[in-house]
Amino acid sequence: MIEQIPADFDCKSCGACCSYSSEWPRFSTEDEAKLDRIPTQFVAGDESGMLCDGARCAALVGVVGKATTCSIYEIRPDVCRACMPGGNDCLMARRKFFPPDATLASERQRAA
């Protein structure tokens, strides 16, 4: 069973957004100068977005749900910057990796 991520939205202990989908880290609003700063080993072959291993961004380092970091954080693309902790995209990614624990939910309902 995967541990549930705490609601404090500590991105360094999550990483779900960087492992959600190979279709998500797509370049859209970056200008050429920004894109040129991203090392080529992290860019998809068709240059449409970040290179992924399955659904996981190649720039993500660490274990999702334990400890993660972005190896290109300072120059990450706009799509990554737009995913805000606790925002809709963040919550969608977290639900994929850390589904609510049904046991805890039913105990909370009984206590209410």
Contacts in CASP RR format, 6 or more apart in sequence:
PFRMAT RR
TARGET T0000
AUTHOR 0000-0000-0000
METHOD contacts of the structure
MODEL  1
MIEQIPADFDCKSCGACCSYSSEWPRFSTEDEAKLDRIPTQFVAGDESGM
LCDGARCAALVGVVGKATTCSIYEIRPDVCRACMPGGNDCLMARRKFFPP
DATLASERQRAA
2 65 0 8 1.000
2 97 0 8 1.000
2 98 0 8 1.000
2 99 0 8 1.000
3 65 0 8 1.000
3 98 0 8 1.000
4 98 0 8 1.000
4 100 0 8 1.000
4 101 0 8 1.000
4 104 0 8 1.000
5 13 0 8 1.000
5 14 0 8 1.000
5 16 0 8 1.000
5 65 0 8 1.000
5 94 0 8 1.000
5 97 0 8 1.000
5 98 0 8 1.000
6 13 0 8 1.000
9 85 0 8 1.000
9 86 0 8 1.000
9 90 0 8 1.000
11 17 0 8 1.000
11 68 0 8 1.000
11 85 0 8 1.000
12 67 0 8 1.000
12 68 0 8 1.000
12 69 0 8 1.000
13 65 0 8 1.000
13 66 0 8 1.000
13 67 0 8 1.000
13 68 0 8 1.000
14 64 0 8 1.000
14 65 0 8 1.000
14 68 0 8 1.000
14 94 0 8 1.000
15 60 0 8 1.000
15 64 0 8 1.000
15 65 0 8 1.000
15 68 0 8 1.000
15 93 0 8 1.000
16 64 0 8 1.000
16 65 0 8 1.000
16 90 0 8 1.000
16 93 0 8 1.000
16 94 0 8 1.000
16 96 0 8 1.000
16 97 0 8 1.000
16 98 0 8 1.000
17 24 0 8 1.000
17 80 0 8 1.000
17 83 0 8 1.000
17 89 0 8 1.000
17 90 0 8 1.000
17 93 0 8 1.000
18 25 0 8 1.000
18 56 0 8 1.000
18 57 0 8 1.000
18 59 0 8 1.000
18 60 0 8 1.000
18 64 0 8 1.000
18 68 0 8 1.000
18 70 0 8 1.000
18 80 0 8 1.000
19 55 0 8 1.000
19 56 0 8 1.000
19 57 0 8 1.000
19 60 0 8 1.000
19 64 0 8 1.000
19 93 0 8 1.000
19 97 0 8 1.000
20 55 0 8 1.000
20 92 0 8 1.000
20 93 0 8 1.000
20 96 0 8 1.000
21 55 0 8 1.000
22 52 0 8 1.000
22 54 0 8 1.000
22 55 0 8 1.000
24 79 0 8 1.000
25 49 0 8 1.000
25 50 0 8 1.000
25 52 0 8 1.000
25 57 0 8 1.000
25 77 0 8 1.000
25 79 0 8 1.000
25 80 0 8 1.000
26 48 0 8 1.000
26 49 0 8 1.000
26 79 0 8 1.000
27 35 0 8 1.000
27 47 0 8 1.000
27 48 0 8 1.000
27 49 0 8 1.000
27 77 0 8 1.000
27 78 0 8 1.000
27 79 0 8 1.000
28 78 0 8 1.000
28 79 0 8 1.000
29 78 0 8 1.000
30 77 0 8 1.000
30 78 0 8 1.000
34 75 0 8 1.000
34 77 0 8 1.000
34 78 0 8 1.000
35 43 0 8 1.000
35 47 0 8 1.000
35 77 0 8 1.000
37 75 0 8 1.000
38 50 0 8 1.000
38 72 0 8 1.000
38 75 0 8 1.000
38 77 0 8 1.000
39 72 0 8 1.000
41 51 0 8 1.000
41 58 0 8 1.000
42 50 0 8 1.000
42 51 0 8 1.000
42 57 0 8 1.000
42 58 0 8 1.000
42 59 0 8 1.000
42 71 0 8 1.000
42 72 0 8 1.000
43 49 0 8 1.000
43 50 0 8 1.000
43 51 0 8 1.000
44 50 0 8 1.000
44 51 0 8 1.000
44 52 0 8 1.000
45 51 0 8 1.000
49 77 0 8 1.000
50 57 0 8 1.000
50 58 0 8 1.000
50 59 0 8 1.000
50 77 0 8 1.000
50 80 0 8 1.000
51 57 0 8 1.000
51 58 0 8 1.000
52 58 0 8 1.000
56 64 0 8 1.000
57 70 0 8 1.000
59 70 0 8 1.000
59 71 0 8 1.000
59 72 0 8 1.000
59 76 0 8 1.000
60 68 0 8 1.000
60 69 0 8 1.000
60 70 0 8 1.000
60 71 0 8 1.000
61 68 0 8 1.000
61 69 0 8 1.000
61 70 0 8 1.000
61 71 0 8 1.000
62 68 0 8 1.000
62 69 0 8 1.000
64 97 0 8 1.000
65 97 0 8 1.000
65 98 0 8 1.000
70 76 0 8 1.000
70 80 0 8 1.000
82 89 0 8 1.000
83 89 0 8 1.000
83 90 0 8 1.000
83 93 0 8 1.000
84 90 0 8 1.000
END
